[in-house]
């Protein structure tokens, strides 16, 4: 899966989960500052990512993910490790 395909899937999840217009989502979007996500919102989002991409995201790693770009980079890196 390419980085663009991963971004598109992550953006679709965010649009649905956080009720944000799809065209407003970019890699710099911050979960806490821009989406006003609380810890429960973020945990639910991470669980949805795990289901979508078939990999586990540790709590320690999840805490380091602040922007959409960081999430995409994380998935790309861990997708490569699974091969």
C-alpha angles and dihedrals in degrees: 000000000000125000089249092053090049091049090050092052093046090048091051090052091049093047090053099038099042097030094238125150108259093229091058093061118101136155094264094058109123119214098217101033102035103026097032089225117177123206094269092051090050094048090051089049092051091050089052090050090051091052093046098047099031097233135106122244112205119227090243092054093044091055089060094054109096105149137040090247091056090052092050092047090050093051092046092051094047093044088059090051092055094058 
